[in-house]
Amino acid sequence: MEAALEFESRTLSHMSTSDRVAASREAKQLILSINEIYKKTQDSSLMDLMKRLTEKKRKIEKRLKGNPLN
């Protein structure tokens, strides 16, 4: 929980590509570990935390993939 909250409070600006990849992998690992706890407890605060981490992970991955040219 503490690691997830620390990850959530981190800033995403001025990250290199390798930092973004590492952050995305860390977010995935945090989400999966929280999900295992959530399966046992069904605590709604854990679900909210997973949703916030997922949103942050999506922003990181969107930046990694870049915008397609139309």
Secondary structure as UniProt FT lines:
FT   HELIX           2..9
FT   TURN            13..14
FT   HELIX           17..41
FT   HELIX           44..65
//
